[in-house]
Amino acid sequence: MIGKFIKTMRKIANKTQTELANECNISNTTLSGYETGYREPSFKTLNLIAEKCGFEIRFVDKGNEELTIKNIDRKEL
């Protein structure tokens, strides 16, 4: 699930995996692993990825986990 959000944010930001990975100081392989669901980023890394793509992340636990990702125009993914 997180991987789809990461890939969608990156595509909306019009960045390649290489560009985003370099901006986040992670390897392209690591970013690819996040996008495919093979690896899971820490919240800190996920937040950095979102920031570099112009998004903000909010995690709310209301009895069940809920992840909200919004871009700067406040459009939910």
Secondary structure, DSSP 8 states (H G I E B T S, - for coil): -HHHHHHHHHHHTT--HHHHHHHHT--HHHHHHHHHTSS---HHHHHHHHHHTTEEEEEEESSSEEEEEEETT--B-
